[in-house]
Amino acid sequence: MSDAIVVGGGPAGAAIAIRLAVAGRDVRLIERSAGPVDKVCGEFISGEAARELEELEELGVDLWACGAVEIHTVRFCFADQLVAAALPFRALSLSRRVLDEALLERAAGVGATLQRGVKVSALSRSDGGWVARMATGADLAGDSAFLATGKHDLRSHKRPLGVQDDLVAFKLHWRLAPDEAAKLAGHVELVVFDGGYAGLQPVESGRANLCLVIRRRRLLALGQRWDRVLAAMLSESSHLAARLAGAEPCWRRPLALSAIPYGYVRQHTDGLWQLGDQAAVIPSFSGDGMAIALHSSSLAASMFLRGSDANEYQARLARDVGWQVRLATMLSRALVRRPGQLALGVAATLWPGLLGQVATHTRVADHALAHARAQRSWP
């Protein structure tokens, strides 16, 4: 029996596996993908995760060596008007395909036992510990269990509906025309359209990540077809149409994800340590999903190694991120409706600094980050 089972090898799962293994614990990390994969994600690493690169450097991951690109400005495009503001924190952009692999490699390198290409079908209590049942029928036992499966639920631990659960997400990498790639460099662009909003930003290897959410009823009106969604966005935003003019999609079809419980924050648990999107789901536009994932792993590792229980951790994490998730969800609900889009657009035009304020107030607070670091009982 291992000290800990970690289910899910994204940033939250791999990060806590690294921290526990470095602390000398016997950790089993289970990741369902057999190799590198792309995931529906904005791929924006906000100030918390990249502050002086401390968090990821501490985990042994060099973002620059991975090819990360710097983001310094946010642009908001509505009704063919463009408002720009400098980000009030340092930010980077790196694809999940690259970041996740770097973290998984590091976890294995520091002593975590990594099992890949294995799907966990259930996670349950047994004899004071936990048992992970594999899809193959095999069982893996551990004293404690950490659930970090991102936006995908285990059947035995489904999250309830979120505050905003009517969105479908799409993601597709593009190779922009050289002049458009140069214009996008260093920027993340938020573009609104009827029923949704999209984010566009450069990632490594000269690609650009287009990630968007659309209300389900608008998607149904468009026949649930990606080509019609794309055509509708381009017809409603000349800015986005210009960006994608002459661009080549990197994949035949986009990744898609539905039934995402945006606005959900877990308050209690049954002894299972739940991390990242399994603990809190912040709307994609805020760019704080990966920062919350890394903060949850840091906080959980600190509290676990100091002898706290999962309920104490879950309550603390909810206090750390609850306000930010509520604010981001309120703004997201406005951004998928025409009146809200126009209101936010006018406000941003009159006060461009609003964009920076929104970015600041949807971050994990400094005091929460400091608390997690102060609890650490290892170098």
Protein Blocks (a to p, Z undefined) as FASTA:
>chain_A
ZZbdcehjbfklmmmmmmmmmnopacddddfbfbdcddddehiacfklmgghlmmmmnop
afklnopacdfbdcddeehiacddddfbdcddddfklmmmmmmmmmmmnopacdehiacf
bdcdeehiacdddfkopacddfbdcddehjaccfklcccddfblcbccddddddddfklm
mmmgopacddddehiacdddddehhiacddddddfklmmmnoopaklmmmmmmmmmmklm
mmmgoiacfbfbdcddehiaehiacfbdehiacehjlloccdfklopmmmmmmmmmmmmm
mmmmnopafklmmmmmmmmmmmmmmmmmmmmmmmmpfklmmmmmmmmmmmmmlmmmmmmm
mcccfklmmmmmmmpcbZZ
